[in-house]
């Protein structure tokens, strides 16, 4: 079942984009077990060793995202993609906090490959998710906030069929209601 | 739940396939459920 797509304008502007989609039904998300916590901590240790003194901007996956962000007019040092934000937190603070098993596992894979992973509660959205350029009149409510704001014209957003913004800045921020 | 993993670099397709495979395995093991996957574009 197709639940996620790129608008043709996105594919034209960003020909290197590669997306993988996982649709999961009947899962039981909960607080993380000691086993999951241990897996995540081990992944963090391995990644820190692997990165060493390499600047994050030189990791090929993150460099690709930085180029894409510039392609829709966003400064990638001011607005970091979700994977870079996690790895930056890891290299600066030594640990990444998470809230439940699904988020732990998504973050684990995100830091392993240096790719942004978005987990979206399908019960909170309507129909197909489309990645497209914003008109600027859509409404986005950031995680942890009650008030919404508008994406910039031309910014890359995820929207559902009601035009609800699920993510801003492509993979910069996810909305309050869609977060798993 | 819908999970997306995206890449914007030259080897992106291969990396995304590996990442989806790893995450599918981990989620099925630790939170259960039935999952299916596909790739774009």
Backbone of each chain as ProteinMPNN parsed JSONL, in Angstrom:
{"seq_chain_A": "XXXXXXXXXXXXXXXXXXXXXXXXXXXXXXXXXXXXXXXXXXXXXXXXXXXXXXXXXXXXXXXXXXXXXXXXXXXXXXXXXXXXXXXXXXXXXXXXXXXXXXXXXXXXXXXXXXXXXXXXXXXXXXXXXXXXXXXXXXXXXXXXXXXXXXXXXXXXXXXXXXXXXXXXXXXXXXXXXXXX", "coords_chain_A": {"N_chain_A": [[0.842, -1.192, 0.0], [0.64, 2.153, -0.937], [1.655, 4.919, 0.852], [3.086, 7.152, 1.049], [4.655, 9.691, -0.766], [6.616, 11.439, -3.276], [6.254, 14.693, -4.535], [6.176, 15.56, -7.992], [7.66, 17.87, -8.578], [9.535, 17.918, -6.54], [11.045, 15.645, -7.084], [12.187, 16.427, -9.481], [13.797, 18.594, -8.701], [15.456, 17.474, -6.771], [17.208, 15.114, -7.613], [18.702, 13.058, -6.486], [17.337, 11.97, -4.398], [16.412, 9.321, -2.247], [14.065, 7.197, -0.955], [12.84, 5.229, 1.733], [10.127, 3.324, 2.901], [8.31, 2.211, 5.656], [5.6, 0.396, 6.693], [3.751, -0.228, 9.49], [1.673, -2.353, 11.291], [-0.353, -2.987, 14.144], [1.516, -2.863, 16.212], [3.157, -2.819, 19.467], [3.917, -0.314, 21.253], [5.997, 0.872, 23.854], [7.514, 1.747, 27.062], [11.08, 1.593, 27.036], [12.778, -1.552, 27.136], [15.376, -3.016, 29.218], [17.03, -4.373, 27.451], [16.67, -3.121, 24.936], [17.544, -0.575, 25.576], [20.216, -1.144, 26.138], [21.098, -2.014, 23.61], [20.873, 0.4, 22.217], [22.644, 2.058, 23.596], [25.064, 0.742, 23.077], [25.193, 1.079, 20.315], [25.525, 3.811, 20.171], [28.057, 4.093, 21.344], [29.65, 2.706, 19.485], [29.286, 4.33, 17.256], [30.37, 6.75, 18.047], [33.091, 6.043, 18.235], [33.544, 5.389, 15.57], [33.12, 7.824, 14.263], [35.063, 9.472, 15.406], [37.353, 12.072, 15.094], [36.26, 13.189, 12.88], [34.668, 15.789, 11.147], [31.154, 16.297, 11.359], [29.935, 17.332, 9.128], [31.359, 16.257, 7.061], [30.612, 13.66, 6.74], [29.298, 11.469, 4.366], [26.466, 10.996, 4.076], [25.312, 13.004, 5.622], [26.417, 15.244, 4.441], [25.155, 15.142, 1.975], [22.522, 15.744, 2.704], [22.896, 18.328, 3.668], [23.501, 19.697, 1.322], [21.062, 19.375, 0.005], [19.353, 20.845, 1.698], [20.34, 23.42, 1.303], [19.45, 23.65, -1.242], [16.765, 24.268, -1.091], [16.845, 26.712, 0.01], [17.621, 26.865, 2.701], [19.722, 27.372, 5.493], [21.954, 24.963, 6.349], [23.429, 24.853, 8.681], [22.074, 26.244, 10.515], [19.6, 25.099, 10.523], [19.408, 21.972, 11.203], [19.36, 18.747, 9.713], [17.417, 15.917, 10.868], [18.991, 13.634, 11.437], [21.589, 14.638, 11.601], [21.228, 16.337, 13.754], [20.831, 14.49, 15.827], [23.308, 13.129, 15.807], [25.003, 15.222, 16.36], [24.184, 15.894, 18.937], [24.988, 13.526, 20.17], [27.816, 13.574, 19.793], [28.474, 15.901, 21.144], [27.284, 15.748, 23.697], [27.381, 13.115, 24.451], [25.322, 11.313, 24.764], [22.034, 10.265, 23.785], [18.831, 11.212, 24.493], [15.741, 9.358, 24.683], [12.23, 8.476, 24.183], [10.486, 6.293, 24.014], [10.145, 2.795, 23.0], [9.916, 2.592, 20.168], [10.94, 5.06, 19.32], [13.537, 4.913, 20.345], [14.558, 2.795, 18.762], [14.267, 3.796, 16.169], [15.979, 5.996, 16.367], [18.34, 4.645, 16.837], [18.839, 3.355, 14.363], [18.955, 5.607, 12.789], [21.31, 6.937, 13.692], [23.145, 4.948, 13.142], [23.282, 4.825, 10.321], [23.384, 7.454, 9.613], [21.17, 8.804, 8.639], [18.066, 10.589, 8.291], [15.26, 9.569, 10.157], [11.838, 9.248, 10.208], [9.126, 8.749, 12.313], [5.806, 8.224, 12.086], [2.61, 8.675, 13.388], [0.095, 6.969, 12.103], [-2.57, 7.086, 12.7], [-3.133, 9.677, 13.22], [-3.114, 11.161, 10.977], [-4.399, 12.077, 7.687], [-4.96, 10.1, 5.019], [-2.761, 9.918, 2.149], [0.723, 10.725, 2.504], [2.486, 13.455, 1.302], [5.489, 14.695, 0.009], [6.376, 17.914, -0.558], [6.759, 21.225, -2.027], [6.168, 24.045, 0.035], [3.272, 26.191, 0.09], [3.018, 28.174, 1.864], [0.84, 28.881, 3.339], [0.064, 26.824, 4.896], [-0.409, 25.067, 8.049], [1.645, 24.454, 10.835], [2.333, 22.651, 13.757], [4.688, 22.608, 16.151], [6.614, 20.058, 17.874], [5.769, 19.72, 21.258], [4.569, 22.186, 21.437], [1.734, 24.425, 21.527], [0.724, 26.35, 19.857], [0.416, 27.075, 16.371], [2.473, 27.622, 13.405], [3.498, 29.013, 10.202], [4.969, 27.349, 7.389], [7.757, 28.457, 5.351], [7.368, 29.931, 2.107], [8.049, 27.725, -0.494], [9.59, 26.094, 1.073], [10.468, 22.713, 1.914], [8.049, 20.369, 2.75], [6.255, 17.826, 4.626], [3.034, 16.758, 3.964], [-0.393, 15.84, 4.735], [-3.508, 14.583, 3.33], [-5.306, 16.448, 4.201], [-3.916, 18.709, 4.181], [-2.463, 19.133, 6.428], [0.514, 19.927, 8.07], [3.061, 17.721, 8.472], [5.788, 17.5, 8.72], [8.394, 19.918, 8.812], [10.861, 21.782, 6.92], [11.861, 19.693, 5.425], [13.323, 17.288, 6.752], [13.654, 18.398, 9.223], [11.994, 19.243, 11.454], [9.359, 17.593, 13.205], [5.763, 17.379, 13.426], [3.689, 18.039, 16.34], [1.301, 16.454, 16.601], [1.668, 14.302, 14.878], [3.786, 12.783, 15.727], [5.26, 9.689, 16.644]], "CA_chain_A": [[0.0, 0.0, 0.0], [1.426, 3.376, -1.01], [1.185, 5.885, 1.847], [4.065, 8.245, 1.088], [5.108, 9.95, -2.139], [7.258, 12.721, -3.554], [5.668, 15.469, -5.622], [7.059, 15.569, -9.167], [8.587, 19.014, -8.495], [10.615, 17.516, -5.625], [11.914, 14.689, -7.796], [12.946, 17.177, -10.483], [14.795, 19.456, -8.053], [16.368, 16.673, -5.938], [17.242, 13.817, -8.299], [19.381, 12.002, -5.713], [16.529, 11.511, -3.263], [16.049, 7.902, -2.15], [13.223, 7.064, 0.229], [12.334, 3.917, 2.125], [8.921, 3.484, 3.71], [7.928, 1.023, 6.412], [4.241, 0.525, 7.23], [3.669, -1.232, 10.56], [0.34, -2.444, 11.899], [-0.497, -3.856, 15.313], [2.684, -2.876, 17.103], [2.915, -2.493, 20.878], [4.98, 0.593, 21.685], [5.994, 1.062, 25.312], [8.804, 2.191, 27.574], [12.102, 0.672, 26.555], [13.292, -2.617, 27.993], [16.834, -2.91, 29.4], [17.69, -4.904, 26.25], [16.662, -2.07, 23.906], [18.422, 0.485, 26.086], [21.59, -1.614, 25.964], [21.382, -1.965, 22.166], [21.015, 1.801, 21.818], [23.896, 2.581, 24.161], [26.178, 0.145, 22.332], [25.244, 1.722, 18.995], [26.089, 5.152, 20.374], [29.508, 3.945, 21.577], [30.266, 2.335, 18.205], [29.243, 5.473, 16.35], [31.356, 7.736, 18.512], [34.405, 5.552, 17.82], [33.603, 5.452, 14.111], [33.228, 9.233, 13.846], [36.35, 10.011, 15.861], [37.457, 13.531, 14.965], [35.713, 13.627, 11.582], [33.531, 16.73, 11.259], [29.896, 15.688, 10.895], [29.615, 17.835, 7.784], [32.091, 15.474, 6.057], [29.994, 12.337, 6.56], [28.609, 11.592, 3.07], [24.999, 11.084, 4.158], [24.948, 14.327, 6.15], [26.795, 16.234, 3.418], [24.086, 15.119, 0.975], [21.376, 16.488, 3.233], [23.242, 19.757, 3.729], [23.345, 20.221, -0.041], [19.619, 19.439, -0.278], [18.78, 21.964, 2.455], [20.691, 24.663, 0.588], [18.663, 23.636, -2.475], [15.476, 24.944, -0.907], [17.059, 28.002, 0.631], [17.777, 26.788, 4.153], [21.097, 27.245, 5.958], [21.991, 23.681, 7.079], [24.057, 24.959, 9.996], [21.043, 26.806, 11.4], [18.514, 24.113, 10.542], [20.09, 20.694, 10.954], [18.46, 17.616, 9.493], [17.202, 15.169, 12.107], [20.106, 12.725, 11.707], [22.725, 15.447, 12.049], [20.915, 16.824, 15.11], [21.087, 13.383, 16.765], [24.754, 12.865, 15.895], [25.594, 16.385, 17.031], [23.89, 15.694, 20.356], [25.836, 12.421, 20.627], [29.227, 13.96, 19.868], [28.652, 17.003, 22.109], [26.816, 15.405, 25.054], [27.725, 11.72, 24.746], [24.152, 10.456, 24.958], [20.819, 10.773, 23.14], [17.641, 10.779, 25.236], [14.607, 8.921, 23.868], [11.029, 8.427, 25.016], [9.824, 4.979, 24.008], [10.914, 1.797, 22.248], [9.951, 2.919, 18.744], [11.864, 6.186, 19.108], [14.897, 4.386, 20.561], [14.998, 1.982, 17.628], [14.419, 4.695, 15.018], [17.203, 6.772, 16.579], [19.47, 3.723, 16.675], [19.106, 3.191, 12.929], [19.323, 6.924, 12.269], [22.74, 7.232, 13.924], [23.947, 3.904, 12.476], [23.47, 5.134, 8.903], [23.46, 8.905, 9.385], [20.016, 9.191, 7.826], [16.881, 10.962, 9.073], [14.177, 8.584, 10.256], [10.612, 9.86, 10.748], [8.091, 7.792, 12.726], [4.564, 9.0, 12.007], [1.42, 7.977, 13.882], [-0.842, 7.007, 10.971], [-3.903, 7.377, 13.207], [-3.277, 11.129, 13.387], [-3.05, 11.856, 9.683], [-5.473, 11.715, 6.764], [-4.568, 9.694, 3.678], [-1.38, 9.88, 1.654], [1.696, 11.771, 2.845], [3.202, 13.942, 0.125], [6.601, 15.625, 0.233], [6.21, 18.935, -1.596], [7.131, 22.595, -1.664], [5.083, 24.72, 0.746], [2.696, 27.443, -0.429], [3.234, 29.151, 2.92], [-0.373, 29.097, 4.139], [-0.197, 25.621, 5.691], [-0.163, 25.277, 9.483], [2.51, 23.46, 11.462], [2.457, 22.762, 15.217], [5.938, 21.949, 16.516], [6.585, 19.177, 19.038], [5.805, 20.388, 22.552], [3.975, 23.522, 21.397], [0.294, 24.442, 21.294], [0.427, 27.29, 18.776], [0.999, 26.72, 15.083], [2.983, 28.681, 12.544], [3.463, 28.658, 8.782], [6.261, 27.145, 6.721], [8.085, 29.479, 4.355], [7.045, 29.58, 0.713], [9.14, 27.0, -1.133], [10.201, 25.136, 2.001], [9.984, 21.343, 1.683], [7.233, 19.897, 3.876], [5.421, 16.63, 4.499], [1.64, 17.073, 4.305], [-1.361, 14.782, 4.454], [-4.531, 15.013, 2.364], [-6.021, 17.616, 4.749], [-2.932, 19.795, 4.144], [-1.791, 19.262, 7.713], [1.968, 19.781, 7.917], [3.598, 16.658, 9.331], [7.19, 17.846, 8.975], [8.917, 21.135, 8.178], [12.281, 21.755, 6.576], [12.015, 18.308, 4.959], [13.508, 16.384, 7.898], [14.16, 19.231, 10.316], [11.115, 19.164, 12.623], [8.101, 16.867, 13.012], [4.67, 18.029, 14.157], [3.249, 17.493, 17.626], [0.281, 15.407, 16.553], [2.041, 13.14, 14.056], [4.938, 12.057, 16.278], [4.931, 8.365, 17.206]], "C_chain_A": [[0.883, 1.251, 0.0], [0.843, 4.421, -0.055], [2.022, 7.164, 1.845], [4.588, 8.448, -0.324], [5.837, 11.295, -2.209], [6.499, 13.404, -4.683], [6.674, 15.516, -6.77], [8.063, 16.715, -9.125], [9.783, 18.7, -7.592], [11.586, 16.583, -6.351], [12.76, 15.392, -8.862], [14.082, 17.963, -9.827], [15.853, 18.653, -7.285], [16.482, 15.258, -6.514], [17.928, 12.702, -7.512], [18.5, 11.419, -4.604], [16.22, 10.01, -3.371], [15.252, 7.749, -0.855], [12.824, 5.62, 0.473], [11.167, 4.121, 3.065], [8.581, 2.142, 4.36], [6.535, 1.282, 6.981], [4.046, -0.599, 8.241], [2.273, -1.202, 11.177], [0.385, -3.359, 13.115], [0.697, -3.899, 16.237], [2.287, -2.501, 18.527], [4.079, -1.639, 21.378], [4.877, 0.808, 23.191], [7.352, 1.603, 25.749], [9.856, 1.141, 27.232], [12.528, -0.344, 27.596], [14.789, -2.386, 28.196], [17.593, -3.396, 28.168], [17.78, -3.834, 25.154], [17.598, -0.926, 24.306], [19.887, 0.115, 25.865], [22.0, -1.587, 24.492], [21.685, -0.536, 21.731], [22.332, 2.383, 22.343], [25.113, 2.025, 23.421], [26.33, 0.784, 20.956], [25.874, 3.113, 19.112], [27.607, 5.067, 20.562], [30.223, 3.627, 20.266], [30.348, 3.541, 17.274], [30.252, 6.534, 16.758], [32.766, 7.327, 18.097], [34.591, 5.703, 16.311], [33.807, 6.893, 13.626], [34.591, 9.805, 14.219], [36.363, 11.521, 15.78], [36.902, 14.057, 13.64], [34.59, 14.633, 11.798], [32.264, 16.086, 10.691], [29.563, 16.111, 9.47], [30.334, 17.047, 6.686], [31.554, 14.056, 5.901], [29.122, 12.402, 5.305], [27.088, 11.735, 3.177], [24.573, 12.47, 4.65], [25.298, 15.428, 5.146], [25.712, 16.304, 2.338], [22.872, 15.9, 1.436], [21.658, 17.987, 3.32], [23.071, 20.408, 2.354], [21.859, 20.373, -0.377], [18.975, 20.622, 0.452], [19.09, 23.29, 1.751], [19.836, 24.796, -0.673], [17.26, 24.184, -2.311], [15.61, 26.16, 0.013], [17.234, 28.006, 2.133], [19.258, 26.624, 4.491], [21.204, 25.966, 6.809], [22.756, 23.721, 8.395], [23.089, 25.57, 11.012], [19.881, 25.85, 11.573], [19.122, 22.765, 10.192], [19.068, 19.596, 10.708], [18.457, 16.723, 10.733], [18.369, 14.237, 12.443], [21.324, 13.493, 12.217], [22.48, 15.97, 13.461], [21.185, 15.723, 16.15], [22.59, 13.156, 16.943], [25.493, 14.025, 16.572], [25.39, 16.273, 18.54], [24.832, 14.615, 20.928], [27.291, 12.859, 20.786], [29.478, 15.071, 20.893], [28.348, 16.562, 23.54], [27.112, 13.952, 25.437], [26.546, 10.794, 24.912], [22.939, 11.11, 24.289], [19.618, 10.291, 23.947], [16.547, 10.335, 24.276], [13.415, 8.674, 24.78], [10.31, 7.092, 25.032], [10.575, 4.043, 23.064], [11.022, 2.154, 20.774], [10.963, 4.039, 18.485], [13.309, 5.743, 19.329], [15.392, 3.672, 19.309], [15.166, 2.827, 16.364], [15.706, 5.518, 15.153], [18.452, 5.895, 16.409], [19.838, 3.585, 15.19], [19.525, 4.521, 12.3], [20.811, 7.22, 12.484], [23.625, 6.184, 13.258], [24.268, 4.308, 11.04], [23.612, 6.634, 8.609], [22.351, 9.405, 8.492], [18.849, 9.599, 8.713], [15.8, 9.888, 8.999], [12.974, 9.296, 10.87], [9.616, 8.761, 11.076], [6.79, 8.569, 12.886], [3.388, 8.149, 12.467], [0.338, 8.066, 12.797], [-2.276, 7.276, 11.413], [-4.179, 8.87, 13.311], [-3.235, 11.886, 12.067], [-4.148, 11.324, 8.767], [-4.879, 11.385, 5.392], [-3.074, 9.747, 3.409], [-0.528, 11.036, 2.171], [2.428, 12.162, 1.564], [4.314, 14.896, 0.564], [6.538, 16.636, -0.909], [6.729, 20.285, -1.109], [5.92, 23.283, -1.027], [4.577, 25.943, -0.018], [2.934, 28.574, 0.576], [2.007, 29.406, 3.773], [-0.732, 27.864, 4.974], [0.132, 25.885, 7.169], [0.629, 24.099, 10.053], [2.545, 23.72, 12.962], [3.661, 21.929, 15.636], [5.755, 21.061, 17.74], [6.675, 19.987, 20.326], [5.189, 21.77, 22.564], [2.477, 23.439, 21.088], [-0.071, 25.304, 20.094], [1.12, 26.862, 17.478], [1.646, 27.905, 14.404], [3.02, 28.169, 11.107], [4.866, 28.341, 8.262], [6.506, 28.289, 5.741], [7.661, 28.995, 2.966], [8.266, 28.883, 0.093], [9.888, 26.046, -0.23], [9.654, 23.735, 1.705], [9.273, 20.849, 2.936], [6.63, 18.534, 3.557], [3.99, 17.091, 4.817], [0.775, 15.847, 4.062], [-2.443, 15.345, 3.528], [-5.416, 16.143, 2.893], [-5.125, 18.858, 4.717], [-2.296, 20.062, 5.499], [-0.299, 19.042, 7.509], [2.479, 18.786, 8.959], [5.057, 16.943, 9.671], [7.556, 19.096, 8.199], [10.389, 20.96, 7.85], [12.714, 20.361, 6.171], [12.141, 17.368, 6.165], [14.107, 17.155, 9.069], [13.315, 19.064, 11.573], [9.832, 18.414, 12.27], [7.01, 17.488, 13.883], [4.297, 17.284, 15.434], [2.323, 16.292, 17.44], [0.696, 14.166, 15.761], [3.122, 12.272, 14.681], [4.512, 10.74, 16.928], [5.34, 8.301, 18.67]], "O_chain_A": [[1.77, 1.388, 0.842], [-0.336, 4.762, -0.152], [1.71, 8.128, 2.545], [4.928, 7.481, -1.006], [5.697, 12.154, -1.339], [6.143, 12.765, -5.673], [7.884, 15.513, -6.542], [9.196, 16.56, -9.583], [10.898, 19.154, -7.845], [12.803, 16.728, -6.235], [13.901, 15.007, -9.114], [15.199, 17.991, -10.343], [16.999, 19.086, -7.16], [15.916, 14.314, -5.963], [17.757, 11.526, -7.833], [18.9, 10.461, -3.943], [15.826, 9.507, -4.424], [15.723, 8.131, 0.216], [12.51, 4.882, -0.461], [11.209, 4.994, 3.932], [8.567, 1.096, 3.711], [6.318, 2.278, 7.672], [4.159, -1.777, 7.9], [1.766, -0.14, 11.538], [1.076, -4.378, 13.114], [0.877, -4.87, 16.972], [1.218, -1.937, 18.76], [5.087, -2.156, 21.859], [3.775, 0.913, 23.731], [8.222, 1.881, 24.923], [9.555, -0.05, 27.149], [12.626, -0.036, 28.783], [15.408, -1.643, 27.433], [18.676, -2.894, 27.869], [18.825, -3.661, 24.526], [18.338, -0.39, 23.482], [20.695, 0.949, 25.457], [23.116, -1.184, 24.163], [22.627, -0.288, 20.978], [23.037, 3.101, 21.633], [26.076, 2.748, 23.168], [27.445, 1.005, 20.483], [26.653, 3.529, 18.255], [28.351, 5.873, 20.003], [31.27, 4.202, 19.968], [31.351, 3.746, 16.59], [30.908, 7.14, 15.911], [33.551, 8.168, 17.657], [35.659, 6.094, 15.84], [34.574, 7.141, 12.695], [35.199, 10.537, 13.437], [35.485, 12.184, 16.334], [37.058, 15.236, 13.321], [33.656, 14.362, 12.553], [32.309, 15.412, 9.662], [28.983, 15.343, 8.703], [29.971, 17.149, 5.514], [31.998, 13.324, 5.017], [28.289, 13.301, 5.188], [26.489, 12.518, 2.44], [23.597, 13.038, 4.16], [24.576, 16.416, 5.016], [25.388, 17.384, 1.845], [22.262, 16.632, 0.657], [20.775, 18.81, 3.078], [22.563, 21.523, 2.24], [21.447, 21.371, -0.968], [18.141, 21.322, -0.122], [18.228, 24.159, 1.622], [19.534, 25.903, -1.118], [16.62, 24.532, -3.304], [14.667, 26.578, 0.684], [17.021, 29.031, 2.781], [19.963, 25.838, 3.858], [20.605, 25.896, 7.882], [22.745, 22.748, 9.148], [23.271, 25.424, 12.221], [19.255, 25.796, 12.632], [19.326, 22.455, 9.019], [18.048, 19.514, 11.391], [19.381, 16.77, 11.545], [18.7, 14.069, 13.616], [22.002, 13.055, 13.146], [23.405, 16.041, 14.271], [21.709, 16.003, 17.228], [23.085, 13.01, 18.061], [26.485, 13.819, 17.27], [26.308, 16.526, 19.32], [25.39, 14.77, 22.014], [27.927, 12.553, 21.794], [30.573, 15.167, 21.447], [29.048, 16.942, 24.479], [27.094, 13.604, 26.618], [26.73, 9.605, 25.175], [22.829, 12.335, 24.232], [19.407, 9.085, 24.073], [16.432, 10.874, 23.175], [13.557, 8.661, 26.003], [9.59, 6.794, 25.985], [11.531, 4.454, 22.407], [12.097, 2.035, 20.186], [11.747, 3.966, 17.539], [14.204, 6.149, 18.588], [16.508, 3.913, 18.849], [16.091, 2.606, 15.583], [16.432, 5.712, 14.178], [19.479, 6.347, 15.903], [21.008, 3.687, 14.82], [20.351, 4.55, 11.388], [21.492, 7.695, 11.575], [24.743, 6.497, 12.85], [25.403, 4.149, 10.59], [23.923, 7.025, 7.484], [22.55, 10.314, 7.686], [18.657, 9.018, 9.781], [15.476, 9.374, 7.928], [13.089, 9.884, 11.945], [9.293, 7.936, 10.221], [6.691, 9.465, 13.724], [3.197, 7.032, 11.987], [-0.262, 9.123, 12.602], [-3.112, 7.655, 10.593], [-5.327, 9.282, 13.473], [-3.312, 13.115, 12.047], [-4.745, 10.278, 9.023], [-4.365, 12.261, 4.695], [-2.248, 9.637, 4.315], [-0.99, 12.173, 2.264], [2.927, 11.304, 0.836], [4.098, 15.786, 1.385], [6.634, 16.269, -2.08], [7.085, 20.455, 0.057], [4.791, 23.124, -1.49], [5.345, 26.638, -0.684], [3.037, 29.746, 0.214], [2.095, 30.064, 4.81], [-1.737, 27.874, 5.685], [0.867, 26.819, 7.488], [0.332, 22.933, 9.796], [2.756, 24.851, 13.399], [3.662, 20.705, 15.497], [4.852, 21.282, 18.546], [7.552, 20.839, 20.47], [5.263, 22.47, 23.574], [2.02, 22.486, 20.457], [-1.049, 25.032, 19.398], [2.244, 26.361, 17.486], [1.404, 29.055, 14.772], [2.624, 27.037, 10.83], [5.837, 28.99, 8.651], [5.577, 28.998, 5.353], [7.607, 27.794, 2.702], [9.38, 29.402, 0.155], [10.726, 25.273, -0.695], [8.504, 23.593, 1.29], [9.819, 20.903, 4.039], [6.508, 18.14, 2.397], [3.766, 17.746, 5.835], [1.134, 14.945, 3.306], [-2.307, 16.452, 3.007], [-6.186, 16.734, 2.136], [-5.527, 19.929, 5.171], [-1.661, 21.098, 5.698], [0.107, 18.083, 6.853], [2.34, 18.994, 10.164], [5.507, 16.661, 10.782], [7.092, 19.31, 7.079], [11.074, 20.111, 8.42], [13.799, 19.905, 6.531], [11.166, 16.723, 6.551], [14.948, 16.643, 9.806], [13.851, 18.777, 12.644], [9.286, 18.576, 11.179], [7.292, 18.051, 14.941], [4.549, 16.089, 15.587], [2.532, 15.241, 18.046], [0.129, 13.091, 15.958], [3.357, 11.152, 14.228], [3.529, 10.688, 17.667], [5.148, 7.273, 19.32]]}, "seq_chain_B": "XXXXXXXXXXXXXXXXXXXXXXXXXXXXXXXXXXXXXXXXX", "coords_chain_B": {"N_chain_B": [[1.521, 2.709, 12.019], [3.79, 4.788, 10.268], [6.965, 4.736, 8.901], [9.638, 6.616, 7.701], [12.661, 6.666, 5.857], [15.258, 8.526, 4.575], [17.573, 9.437, 1.979], [20.111, 11.548, 0.51], [22.375, 11.287, -0.95], [24.999, 9.966, -3.15], [25.244, 7.129, -2.818], [22.821, 6.568, -1.783], [20.52, 4.921, -2.244], [21.274, 2.225, -1.743], [22.033, 2.428, 0.944], [19.68, 3.248, 2.187], [18.075, 1.006, 1.754], [19.402, -0.91, 3.333], [19.106, 0.303, 5.841], [16.307, 0.365, 6.184], [15.811, -2.365, 6.257], [17.221, -3.152, 8.597], [15.802, -1.674, 10.522], [13.217, -2.675, 10.274], [13.581, -5.312, 11.137], [14.403, -4.869, 13.803], [12.157, -3.52, 14.886], [10.093, -5.411, 14.571], [11.007, -7.373, 16.257], [11.062, -6.11, 18.773], [8.753, -4.519, 19.189], [6.774, -5.806, 17.906], [3.974, -6.548, 15.704], [2.954, -6.284, 12.223], [4.795, -5.726, 9.317], [5.343, -3.905, 6.26], [7.258, -2.94, 3.391], [8.429, -0.383, 1.108], [10.065, 1.314, -1.639], [11.227, 4.526, -2.824], [12.293, 6.888, -5.398]], "CA_chain_B": [[2.613, 3.671, 12.043], [4.55, 4.893, 9.028], [8.334, 5.189, 9.142], [10.359, 6.933, 6.466], [14.111, 6.876, 5.946], [15.581, 9.171, 3.3], [18.973, 9.802, 1.724], [20.297, 12.522, -0.569], [23.75, 11.162, -1.449], [25.171, 9.071, -4.295], [24.975, 5.724, -2.477], [21.646, 6.62, -0.932], [19.566, 3.816, -2.411], [21.779, 1.042, -1.019], [22.03, 2.682, 2.395], [18.277, 3.259, 2.634], [17.596, -0.39, 1.776], [19.972, -1.535, 4.541], [18.525, 0.927, 7.036], [14.924, -0.117, 6.328], [15.885, -3.774, 6.652], [17.611, -3.202, 10.015], [14.737, -1.148, 11.382], [12.104, -3.641, 10.208], [13.939, -6.442, 12.013], [14.398, -4.416, 15.208], [10.791, -3.211, 15.327], [9.325, -6.66, 14.689], [11.507, -8.098, 17.435], [10.855, -5.437, 20.061], [7.394, -3.972, 19.378], [5.821, -6.697, 17.233], [3.228, -6.014, 14.567], [3.274, -6.776, 10.881], [5.264, -4.573, 8.551], [5.668, -4.03, 4.836], [8.114, -1.812, 3.022], [8.663, -0.09, -0.3], [11.114, 2.313, -1.865], [10.929, 5.6, -3.772], [11.159, 7.045, -6.319]], "C_chain_B": [[3.337, 3.627, 10.701], [5.94, 5.42, 9.399], [8.986, 5.468, 7.798], [11.844, 7.12, 6.775], [14.536, 7.412, 4.58], [17.066, 9.518, 3.214], [19.037, 10.753, 0.531], [21.697, 12.422, -1.141], [23.836, 10.076, -2.508], [24.835, 7.614, -3.988], [23.682, 5.577, -1.685], [20.725, 5.417, -1.028], [20.005, 2.597, -1.598], [21.682, 1.245, 0.489], [20.603, 2.655, 2.932], [17.732, 1.828, 2.718], [18.119, -1.115, 3.028], [19.302, -1.005, 5.801], [17.09, 0.448, 7.265], [14.922, -1.569, 6.801], [16.228, -3.906, 8.14], [16.456, -2.774, 10.918], [13.53, -2.09, 11.41], [12.355, -4.802, 11.174], [13.834, -6.035, 13.486], [12.981, -4.163, 15.712], [9.978, -4.493, 15.498], [9.729, -7.421, 15.938], [11.06, -7.444, 18.741], [9.476, -4.805, 20.26], [6.336, -4.782, 18.625], [5.135, -6.038, 16.051], [3.677, -6.637, 13.255], [3.684, -5.594, 10.027], [5.492, -4.919, 7.085], [6.479, -2.805, 4.449], [8.114, -1.594, 1.518], [9.622, 1.093, -0.423], [10.705, 3.307, -2.946], [12.232, 6.227, -4.27], [11.043, 5.798, -7.173]], "O_chain_B": [[3.477, 2.57, 10.085], [6.072, 6.415, 10.112], [8.899, 4.662, 6.872], [12.219, 7.66, 7.816], [14.213, 6.821, 3.549], [17.717, 9.841, 4.208], [18.157, 10.768, -0.33], [22.173, 13.373, -1.761], [22.869, 9.35, -2.742], [24.21, 6.937, -4.805], [23.477, 4.576, -0.998], [20.206, 4.944, -0.017], [19.212, 2.011, -0.86], [21.292, 0.334, 1.22], [20.347, 2.106, 4.003], [17.01, 1.491, 3.656], [17.377, -1.836, 3.694], [18.972, -1.765, 6.711], [16.7, 0.16, 8.396], [14.117, -1.949, 7.652], [15.597, -4.682, 8.857], [16.167, -3.411, 11.932], [12.901, -2.273, 12.453], [11.469, -5.215, 11.921], [13.258, -6.752, 14.304], [12.639, -4.545, 16.832], [9.25, -4.634, 16.48], [8.894, -8.04, 16.598], [10.72, -8.135, 19.701], [9.071, -4.578, 21.401], [5.145, -4.478, 18.7], [5.655, -5.086, 15.47], [4.638, -7.404, 13.196], [3.0, -4.571, 10.011], [5.789, -6.059, 6.727], [6.398, -1.762, 5.099], [7.833, -2.512, 0.748], [9.938, 1.77, 0.555], [9.944, 2.981, -3.857], [13.237, 6.092, -3.573], [10.155, 5.711, -8.021]]}, "name": "protein", "num_of_chains": 2, "seq": "XXXXXXXXXXXXXXXXXXXXXXXXXXXXXXXXXXXXXXXXXXXXXXXXXXXXXXXXXXXXXXXXXXXXXXXXXXXXXXXXXXXXXXXXXXXXXXXXXXXXXXXXXXXXXXXXXXXXXXXXXXXXXXXXXXXXXXXXXXXXXXXXXXXXXXXXXXXXXXXXXXXXXXXXXXXXXXXXXXXXXXXXXXXXXXXXXXXXXXXXXXXXXXXXXXXXXXXXXXXXX"}
